[in-house]
Amino acid sequence: MASESQRKANKRYKEKHKEQQQLYVKRSTTRNFLKNYASLDDLQEMQEIIDTRLKQLENK
């Protein structure tokens, strides 16, 4: 169990780094969905999205 000072420090960090925290949550949610719930159709759709995004990033 975290101490009160540790909880306060964690809260301050999260407030100061909101965008990074949102990214962590989205990444975690996506991974969980892909690993545990995605159907074959879901995975194929995600693969298309990933391929398109890779091409966009490679062309920058």
N, C-alpha and C positions, 0 to 999 in steps of 0.2 A: 504494500500500500504506500502510495506516494505521500510525502509530507505536505503540509499546507504551503510551505514556501515553494516546493516543487510544482504543485498545482498552479500556483500563481505565476511562476516562471513559464510554465507551459502555455497558460492562457495568454500571457504577454507575447510570447513567441508567435502563437497562432494569429493573434490580432495584427501583429506587425508583418506577418508573411501570409496574408489571406490568399493571394493568387496561387502561391506555391502549395498551400494546404488544399485548395480546390483542385489543383492538378493531381495531388496525391490521391484524393478521394475518387476522382473520376478514373484515374488509372487503376486503382484497386477494384472499383466497381466493374470496370470493363474486363479485367482479368478474371474476376470471380465469375462473371457471366459466361465468358468464353470457356473457362475450364469446367464449369459445373452445370450449366443450363443450356448452352447453345445447341441447337439442332444442326443437322447437316446443312440445311438451307441457310440458317443464320451464319454459319461458318463460311459458306461460299460467298454470301453477300459481304461479309466482313473482309474476305480476301480481295474482292473486287475494290472495295473502298481503300484497303491498304495499298494495293497495287497502284491505284490512281494517286494516292497521297505520296507514295515513293517517287513516282514520276515527277510530280510537282516539286518535290524537294530537290531532286537531282538536277532539275532544270534551273534552279536558282543561281 
